[in-house]
Amino acid sequence: ASMGKRQHQGDKLYIRPSEWKWEFGGKVNKRHHNRAFKRLPFDCCALSLRPFENPVATPEGVVFELLNIVPYVKKHKKNPVNGEPLKLKSLKKLKFHKSQAGKYHCPLTYKEFSAHTHIVAIWTSGNVYAYEAVDELNLKPKNMKDLLTGESFKRSDIISIQDPHNFSNARNITSYLHLKKKEGEEGEGGEEGKDASSTSGVGGDESIQKVMKEAALRKKKRMEAKAAAEKAAIMVPMSAYTSGECSGSFTSTAMTPVTKNQVRPMTEDEIREQRYKEMKGKSATKPGYVKLKTTKGDLNLMLYVAKAPRTCHNFLTLCEKGYYKGIMFHRLIKNFMIQGGDPTGTGRGGKSAWGKKFKDEIDSTLSHTKRGLLSMANAGKDTNGSQFFILFGPAKHLDGKHSIFGEVVGGLSVLDKMEAVETDTAFNSPNRDRPKEAIRILDTKVFQNPFKEKWVPKQIRKKQEEAKKEAEEERLRTKAGKWFSAPAPNMKPVRKGVEIGKYMKRIRPPKESDLNLSALKQRKKSKKAWGDIGKFF
């Protein structure tokens, strides 16, 4: 900048005509104003300006919808954007990848595409990536192979679909030839491109008809699936916790950024736990009944579903699956218990009905005090699986460590036969306490399973009740009554000349002969003075 006493001699206290014309809006160039830049979204067809479903691209990177561009090219033999000759064989089908949220993203970086993403496609494979992934993994290390398919390609095979730093006419809607010419051959072609189903020349091409039918069928299936998903989502119980996507994306560069916490649906475990909570301690909860057919006889078991619903559910499910068929009782200690439920027969195996360990259910009202009690075996706290044991006698030292969930109600004599079987009592023997005579479970039969009864989560029940209430209110609100405020469609006025009460029948006034005048006579009032004390007695 110049210095001295003439440094501000160019400053004026007024605006020059040229400044007013070009810098302050004095002159508006309508030609340039009307052709202001309008960006085409990367996921839209350059012909119909609508989101594409079957994208194809030209070597210049112009993206079209297959069902729109094929009829147009077959008729006009030119590119609708720039008017240059175009053949169908020069189009390349693109493979866009979507995230779990249904949005287009890069299959390598998992970042969603936006208006500010540099998007490129590999011409040989048609796969679409973010440019940063191709630059870091292909160009810089000189690894010129497609990162998904392994196909070789050249630098010239990288076509730009969208470059936020270099917008060309391929992305500028105002420069599209078929939009600038509203009349004539190109304008008609543009209109035809908007609706491929009405394009002339399509009906005679069987391949195009087949593609269009398949696309329409896929669209119909997607709409039906979306409607079914929305309907099912209404009746999905929601958890008290969020999905964790917001916090996860905050610290991860691989996850798509999420700025809003959303409550996630309840898991199967949470739904089961809600049911257990409703069943536990309720007098209306029915017990379960199971028969174990063993080589020594039948054992009838009653399960305490109201006391240990989770444990009973596991045992009943395993019995119904036939999990215990052929399994032997691998451990027997006289005057103590007999243990089984391990498919390996070692005492170290067995899985629950859900394939993982589950929590203990200790009830203070239950104690290992009598013969025939059914309890869960475990390897420590909350390590229940499929193994269980039946008591031969009291064992109060097990209270608080093992979950009691039933008892033998039929077949106590069978327990006597089991207890009488000899076992290996050698101290250092690997088969210590194992019965010398194999005692196996031949079959299981479930007589009553309360978990088979229909049950709906509390949230769903509440929604159903609200929907039922709303439906009833709507029915009452729209129901045609017999009152003048909401007459039925087939009702006709019975009184003419009036608006209020025109649907009500006129009631004739009573005749004097109909009245019982003797009953209407009033009693004569007693004329007693205030000074008469007798009126108070």
SEMARFI-507420 format. One line per 8 residues: number of its first residue (from 1); for each residue x, y, z of C-alpha. Coordinates in nm, 3 decimals, padded with zeros to 5 digits, always signed. Each point is the difference from the previous one (the first is absolute). Layout:
N
NUM) X Y Z; ...
This chain:
537
1) +00.000 +00.000 +00.000; +00.120 +00.350 -00.079; +00.093 +00.227 +00.285; +00.006 +00.377 +00.033; -00.246 +00.279 -00.028; -00.143 -00.129 -00.330; -00.081 -00.350 +00.121; -00.375 +00.075 +00.034
9) -00.044 +00.217 -00.305; -00.187 -00.285 -00.175; -00.262 -00.017 +00.275; -00.324 +00.161 -00.105; -00.301 +00.102 +00.203; -00.229 -00.125 -00.276; -00.050 -00.319 -00.203; +00.124 +00.002 -00.358
17) -00.243 -00.108 -00.274; +00.213 -00.301 -00.081; -00.001 -00.107 +00.366; -00.376 +00.039 +00.020; -00.043 -00.193 -00.323; +00.224 -00.299 +00.069; +00.054 -00.018 +00.374; -00.317 +00.132 +00.166
25) -00.271 -00.157 -00.214; -00.075 +00.297 -00.217; -00.004 -00.209 -00.316; -00.133 -00.354 -00.006; +00.113 -00.210 -00.291; -00.309 -00.209 -00.061; +00.189 -00.238 -00.222; +00.251 -00.087 +00.272
33) -00.262 +00.026 +00.275; -00.223 -00.259 -00.158; +00.291 -00.237 -00.048; +00.113 -00.002 +00.361; +00.177 -00.320 +00.099; -00.233 -00.277 +00.124; +00.166 -00.314 +00.122; -00.144 -00.342 -00.082
41) +00.012 -00.235 +00.301; +00.237 -00.291 -00.054; -00.278 -00.258 +00.045; -00.231 +00.147 -00.267; -00.043 -00.079 -00.367; +00.122 +00.278 -00.231; -00.298 -00.061 -00.228; -00.297 -00.023 +00.238
49) +00.167 +00.191 +00.289; -00.140 -00.266 +00.233; +00.182 -00.250 +00.226; +00.126 -00.297 -00.198; -00.040 -00.369 +00.077; +00.201 -00.157 -00.283; +00.283 +00.251 -00.061; +00.209 +00.000 -00.317
57) +00.269 +00.249 -00.095; +00.161 +00.141 -00.311; +00.382 +00.020 -00.034; -00.028 +00.369 +00.099; -00.158 -00.093 +00.337; -00.361 +00.099 -00.076; -00.234 -00.232 +00.191; -00.337 -00.109 -00.134
65) -00.278 -00.234 +00.103; +00.009 -00.308 -00.226; -00.375 +00.001 -00.062; +00.014 +00.366 -00.108; +00.313 +00.020 -00.212; -00.050 -00.318 -00.206; -00.327 +00.110 -00.169; +00.139 +00.349 -00.051
73) +00.321 -00.122 -00.170; -00.189 -00.254 -00.211; -00.211 +00.282 -00.139; +00.234 +00.302 -00.016; +00.347 -00.164 -00.017; +00.150 +00.283 +00.204; +00.094 +00.102 +00.352; -00.285 +00.209 +00.149
81) +00.245 +00.210 +00.204; +00.238 +00.127 -00.269; -00.162 -00.122 -00.324; +00.303 -00.208 -00.104; -00.051 -00.342 -00.166; -00.051 -00.279 +00.253; -00.035 -00.377 -00.038; -00.139 -00.247 +00.249
89) +00.321 -00.206 +00.001; +00.193 +00.301 +00.128; -00.203 +00.003 +00.325; +00.143 -00.168 +00.309; -00.210 -00.138 +00.283; +00.105 +00.144 +00.335; +00.001 -00.187 +00.330; -00.087 +00.231 +00.287
97) +00.019 -00.143 +00.351; -00.241 +00.082 +00.281; +00.047 +00.014 +00.376; -00.231 -00.163 +00.256; -00.193 +00.326 +00.010; -00.073 -00.036 -00.373; +00.228 +00.287 -00.109; +00.273 -00.013 -00.264
105) +00.350 -00.027 +00.144; +00.354 -00.102 -00.086; +00.043 -00.379 +00.049; +00.356 +00.053 +00.126; -00.018 +00.297 +00.236; -00.372 -00.048 +00.084; -00.052 +00.375 -00.020; -00.332 +00.112 -00.141
113) +00.004 +00.197 -00.323; -00.116 +00.361 +00.013; +00.005 +00.309 -00.221; +00.356 +00.066 +00.123; +00.144 -00.347 -00.075; +00.231 -00.060 -00.294; -00.155 -00.310 -00.157; +00.168 -00.208 -00.268
121) -00.073 -00.325 -00.182; +00.235 -00.263 -00.143; -00.103 -00.050 -00.363; +00.114 -00.363 -00.026; -00.201 -00.125 +00.300; -00.264 +00.271 +00.040; +00.061 +00.023 +00.376; -00.049 +00.345 +00.155
129) +00.239 +00.128 +00.270; +00.102 +00.316 +00.178; +00.298 +00.153 -00.175; +00.202 +00.010 +00.322; -00.018 -00.380 +00.023; +00.117 -00.046 -00.360; +00.272 +00.259 +00.046; +00.138 -00.153 +00.320
137) -00.035 -00.368 -00.090; +00.049 +00.000 -00.378; +00.172 +00.308 -00.139; +00.260 +00.072 +00.268; +00.118 -00.362 +00.048; -00.039 -00.057 -00.380; -00.231 -00.294 +00.059; -00.217 +00.031 -00.310
145) -00.250 -00.274 +00.085; -00.359 +00.035 +00.105; -00.015 -00.028 +00.379; -00.312 -00.219 -00.005; +00.027 -00.212 -00.315; +00.375 +00.004 -00.065; -00.044 +00.110 -00.363; +00.289 +00.199 -00.147
153) -00.065 +00.353 -00.122; +00.185 +00.307 -00.124; -00.003 +00.352 +00.134; -00.216 +00.098 -00.297; -00.263 -00.255 +00.116; -00.074 +00.213 +00.306; -00.302 +00.213 -00.089; -00.120 +00.279 +00.224
161) -00.367 -00.017 +00.096; +00.012 +00.306 +00.228; +00.287 +00.234 +00.081; -00.094 +00.279 +00.244; +00.315 +00.197 -00.100; -00.054 -00.016 -00.373; -00.365 +00.020 -00.106; -00.035 -00.066 -00.371
169) -00.299 +00.034 -00.227; -00.074 -00.367 +00.069; -00.130 +00.105 +00.343; -00.148 +00.339 -00.099; -00.370 -00.042 -00.070; -00.028 +00.337 -00.176; +00.241 -00.115 -00.271; -00.193 -00.314 -00.090
177) -00.103 +00.015 -00.363; -00.327 -00.188 +00.040; -00.111 +00.247 +00.269; +00.104 +00.318 -00.184; -00.199 -00.088 -00.308; -00.358 -00.031 +00.116; -00.135 -00.044 -00.350; +00.114 -00.210 -00.287
185) +00.148 -00.346 -00.018; +00.226 +00.032 +00.305; -00.281 +00.139 +00.219; -00.228 -00.285 -00.096; +00.278 -00.242 +00.079; +00.046 +00.156 +00.343; -00.365 -00.044 +00.079; +00.020 -00.358 -00.118
193) +00.299 -00.057 +00.222; -00.197 +00.100 +00.304; -00.235 -00.292 -00.045; +00.163 -00.297 -00.169; -00.318 -00.197 +00.006; -00.163 +00.239 -00.252; +00.299 +00.024 -00.238; -00.066 -00.097 -00.359
201) +00.211 -00.282 -00.138; +00.022 -00.182 +00.333; -00.291 -00.234 -00.062; +00.178 -00.175 -00.286; +00.318 -00.078 +00.194; -00.053 -00.313 +00.209; +00.323 +00.042 +00.195; -00.096 +00.351 +00.111
209) -00.349 -00.117 +00.092; +00.150 -00.279 +00.208; +00.231 +00.240 +00.185; -00.287 +00.240 +00.065; -00.225 -00.277 +00.132; +00.273 -00.130 +00.230; +00.070 +00.350 +00.131; -00.372 +00.063 +00.061
217) -00.029 -00.334 +00.182; +00.303 +00.080 +00.217; -00.144 +00.342 +00.081; -00.334 -00.156 +00.096; +00.170 -00.252 +00.227; +00.203 +00.275 +00.166; -00.314 +00.205 +00.062; -00.180 -00.302 +00.146
225) +00.298 -00.087 +00.218; +00.025 +00.362 +00.117; -00.371 +00.010 +00.086; +00.026 -00.331 +00.185; +00.307 +00.123 +00.190; -00.177 +00.322 +00.098; -00.304 -00.194 +00.115; +00.217 -00.243 +00.199
233) +00.203 +00.286 +00.151; -00.315 +00.136 +00.160; -00.031 -00.319 +00.206; +00.366 -00.035 +00.098; +00.074 +00.057 +00.371; +00.267 +00.264 +00.049; +00.282 -00.027 +00.252; +00.090 +00.253 +00.267
241) +00.346 +00.030 -00.157; +00.128 +00.166 -00.317; +00.162 -00.176 -00.294; +00.342 +00.147 +00.086; +00.060 +00.114 -00.360; +00.035 +00.365 +00.100; +00.279 -00.059 +00.253; +00.164 -00.262 -00.221
249) +00.017 +00.227 -00.303; +00.139 +00.281 +00.217; +00.320 -00.194 +00.067; +00.021 -00.211 -00.318; +00.111 +00.109 -00.347; -00.144 -00.311 -00.165; -00.357 +00.049 +00.118; -00.245 +00.234 -00.168
257) -00.048 +00.313 +00.216; -00.321 -00.007 +00.202; -00.106 +00.315 +00.185; -00.323 -00.115 +00.161; -00.051 -00.266 +00.266; -00.268 -00.254 -00.087; -00.161 -00.253 +00.228; +00.064 -00.351 -00.128
265) -00.251 -00.286 -00.013; +00.004 -00.249 +00.285; +00.209 -00.312 -00.051; -00.142 -00.350 +00.040; +00.174 -00.028 +00.338; -00.161 +00.324 +00.121; -00.342 -00.115 -00.117; +00.043 -00.331 +00.183
273) +00.117 +00.176 +00.315; -00.309 +00.220 -00.011; -00.218 -00.309 -00.016; +00.187 -00.165 +00.288; -00.051 +00.313 +00.207; -00.376 -00.009 -00.063; -00.023 -00.373 +00.082; +00.216 -00.007 +00.311
281) -00.186 -00.004 +00.329; -00.344 +00.006 -00.165; -00.262 -00.246 +00.127; -00.151 -00.014 -00.349; +00.321 -00.146 -00.143; -00.052 -00.366 -00.083; +00.263 -00.263 +00.091; +00.167 -00.221 -00.258
289) -00.028 -00.378 -00.011; +00.257 -00.234 -00.159; +00.055 -00.376 -00.008; +00.354 -00.143 -00.016; +00.006 -00.357 -00.130; +00.315 -00.166 +00.135; +00.143 -00.348 -00.004; -00.114 -00.037 +00.364
297) -00.353 +00.130 -00.055; -00.197 +00.322 -00.047; +00.047 +00.319 +00.200; -00.283 +00.256 +00.000; +00.126 +00.351 +00.066; -00.185 +00.316 +00.098; +00.185 +00.322 -00.085; -00.024 +00.317 +00.211
305) -00.058 +00.244 -00.285; -00.119 +00.274 +00.238; +00.321 -00.034 +00.203; +00.263 -00.050 -00.273; -00.153 +00.083 -00.339; +00.331 +00.036 -00.185; +00.132 -00.336 +00.119; -00.330 -00.176 -00.067
313) -00.017 +00.148 -00.349; +00.346 -00.134 -00.074; -00.082 -00.349 +00.131; -00.335 -00.019 -00.183; +00.153 +00.116 -00.328; +00.279 -00.259 +00.021; -00.253 -00.274 +00.078; -00.216 +00.095 -00.298
321) +00.303 +00.000 -00.229; +00.093 -00.351 +00.115; +00.333 +00.129 +00.129; +00.007 -00.244 +00.293; -00.078 -00.315 -00.201; +00.272 -00.260 +00.050; +00.190 +00.207 +00.256; +00.122 -00.189 +00.306
329) +00.013 +00.102 +00.365; +00.377 +00.029 +00.037; +00.021 +00.067 +00.374; -00.171 -00.174 +00.293; +00.069 +00.045 +00.372; -00.216 -00.195 +00.245; -00.196 +00.206 +00.252; +00.088 +00.308 -00.202
337) -00.105 +00.024 -00.368; +00.011 -00.133 -00.356; +00.120 +00.232 -00.279; -00.055 -00.005 -00.378; -00.073 +00.213 -00.307; +00.352 +00.000 -00.152; +00.014 -00.141 -00.356; +00.374 -00.067 +00.039
345) -00.050 -00.200 +00.320; +00.301 +00.169 +00.162; -00.174 +00.264 +00.210; +00.172 +00.279 -00.194; -00.232 +00.036 -00.300; -00.352 +00.102 -00.083; -00.156 +00.318 -00.136; -00.315 +00.188 +00.091
353) -00.297 +00.035 -00.234; +00.147 +00.334 -00.116; +00.354 -00.127 -00.050; +00.154 +00.199 +00.284; +00.018 +00.005 +00.378; -00.284 +00.167 +00.187; -00.048 +00.154 +00.344; -00.094 -00.175 +00.324
361) -00.351 +00.032 +00.142; +00.034 -00.027 +00.376; -00.332 +00.011 +00.187; +00.019 +00.047 +00.377; -00.320 -00.201 +00.050; +00.158 -00.312 -00.151; +00.262 -00.213 +00.171; +00.180 -00.328 -00.071
369) -00.173 -00.176 +00.288; -00.191 -00.298 -00.142; +00.041 -00.302 -00.222; -00.096 +00.038 -00.366; +00.077 +00.372 -00.042; +00.118 +00.099 -00.348; +00.284 +00.253 -00.019; +00.251 +00.135 -00.252
377) +00.365 -00.106 -00.002; +00.255 +00.267 -00.078; +00.371 +00.084 +00.006; -00.045 +00.320 +00.198; -00.226 +00.302 +00.014; -00.217 +00.058 -00.310; +00.146 -00.295 -00.198; -00.316 -00.205 -00.051
385) -00.028 -00.213 -00.311; -00.179 -00.332 -00.047; +00.122 -00.204 +00.300; -00.232 -00.063 +00.297; -00.015 -00.226 +00.306; -00.267 -00.166 +00.216; +00.047 -00.016 +00.376; -00.001 -00.328 +00.194
393) +00.003 +00.186 +00.329; +00.030 +00.345 +00.163; +00.294 +00.217 -00.111; -00.054 +00.347 +00.147; +00.363 +00.096 -00.071; -00.105 +00.039 -00.368; -00.248 +00.278 +00.080; +00.089 +00.328 -00.172
401) +00.234 -00.178 -00.242; -00.231 -00.210 -00.214; -00.341 +00.083 -00.149; -00.286 -00.224 +00.116; -00.259 -00.020 -00.276; -00.214 -00.310 +00.064; -00.055 -00.329 +00.178; -00.089 -00.363 -00.064
409) -00.376 -00.050 +00.048; -00.019 -00.351 -00.136; +00.254 -00.283 -00.002; +00.176 +00.032 +00.333; +00.046 -00.377 -00.006; +00.203 +00.048 -00.318; +00.233 +00.226 +00.198; +00.049 -00.288 +00.245
417) +00.105 -00.226 -00.287; +00.241 +00.265 -00.129; +00.153 +00.056 +00.342; +00.057 -00.374 +00.039; +00.228 -00.017 -00.305; +00.367 -00.051 +00.092; +00.256 +00.266 -00.095; +00.376 +00.026 -00.032
425) +00.116 +00.121 +00.342; +00.377 -00.001 -00.059; +00.144 +00.332 +00.115; +00.245 +00.050 -00.287; -00.216 -00.160 -00.268; -00.099 +00.221 -00.295; -00.341 -00.170 +00.010; -00.063 +00.069 +00.363
433) -00.373 +00.017 +00.091; -00.093 -00.129 -00.347; -00.267 -00.273 +00.007; +00.138 -00.339 -00.099; -00.333 -00.075 -00.163; -00.096 +00.263 -00.259; -00.317 +00.194 +00.089; -00.126 +00.183 -00.306
441) -00.287 +00.229 -00.095; -00.187 -00.182 -00.277; -00.249 +00.273 -00.080; -00.163 +00.316 +00.131; -00.365 +00.099 -00.025; -00.137 +00.346 +00.083; -00.359 -00.001 +00.127; -00.037 +00.370 +00.079
449) +00.217 +00.286 -00.119; -00.122 +00.346 +00.112; +00.240 +00.164 -00.246; -00.199 -00.141 -00.293; -00.292 +00.222 +00.089; -00.040 +00.319 -00.199; +00.173 +00.295 +00.160; +00.044 +00.356 -00.124
457) +00.260 +00.244 +00.141; -00.133 +00.279 +00.220; +00.081 +00.276 -00.249; -00.181 -00.182 -00.280; -00.301 -00.063 +00.222; -00.012 +00.370 +00.080; +00.019 +00.092 -00.370; -00.272 -00.251 -00.084
465) -00.225 +00.139 +00.273; +00.059 +00.355 -00.122; -00.072 -00.103 -00.360; -00.315 -00.181 +00.112; -00.110 +00.304 +00.200; +00.062 +00.233 -00.293; -00.191 -00.233 -00.233; -00.294 -00.007 +00.241
473) +00.004 +00.380 +00.032; +00.012 +00.032 -00.378; -00.289 -00.242 -00.033; -00.211 +00.194 +00.250; +00.095 +00.329 -00.162; -00.099 -00.112 -00.347; -00.295 -00.217 +00.097; -00.331 +00.134 -00.133
481) -00.244 +00.028 +00.283; -00.370 +00.071 +00.025; +00.040 +00.343 +00.152; -00.032 +00.315 -00.201; +00.375 +00.072 +00.032; +00.100 -00.313 -00.193; -00.295 -00.150 -00.186; +00.031 -00.334 -00.174
489) +00.010 +00.014 -00.383; -00.341 -00.167 -00.037; -00.177 +00.226 +00.250; -00.259 +00.246 -00.128; -00.135 +00.305 +00.181; -00.335 -00.063 +00.168; -00.069 +00.369 +00.069; +00.002 +00.254 -00.276
497) +00.067 +00.368 +00.031; +00.242 -00.030 +00.295; +00.373 -00.067 +00.023; +00.041 -00.092 +00.366; -00.177 -00.323 +00.083; -00.110 -00.077 -00.354; +00.088 -00.368 +00.050; -00.202 -00.024 +00.326
505) -00.361 -00.111 +00.003; -00.246 +00.256 +00.127; -00.157 -00.097 +00.335; -00.361 +00.110 +00.036; -00.087 +00.186 +00.321; -00.194 -00.206 +00.260; -00.376 +00.031 +00.015; -00.180 +00.101 +00.315
513) -00.165 -00.343 +00.021; +00.345 -00.162 +00.014; +00.102 +00.190 +00.312; -00.074 -00.123 +00.350; -00.104 +00.327 +00.156; -00.062 -00.151 +00.339; +00.362 -00.100 +00.025; +00.114 +00.350 -00.088
521) -00.183 +00.172 +00.285; +00.241 +00.152 +00.240; -00.035 -00.020 +00.370; -00.102 +00.308 +00.179; +00.288 +00.154 +00.184; -00.048 +00.028 +00.379; -00.024 +00.355 +00.112; +00.194 -00.009 +00.324
529) +00.165 +00.302 +00.146; +00.367 +00.015 +00.081; -00.086 +00.021 +00.365; -00.161 -00.343 +00.002; +00.252 -00.222 +00.181; -00.194 -00.313 -00.096; +00.123 +00.009 -00.358; +00.345 -00.105 +00.115
537) -00.132 -00.323 +00.158
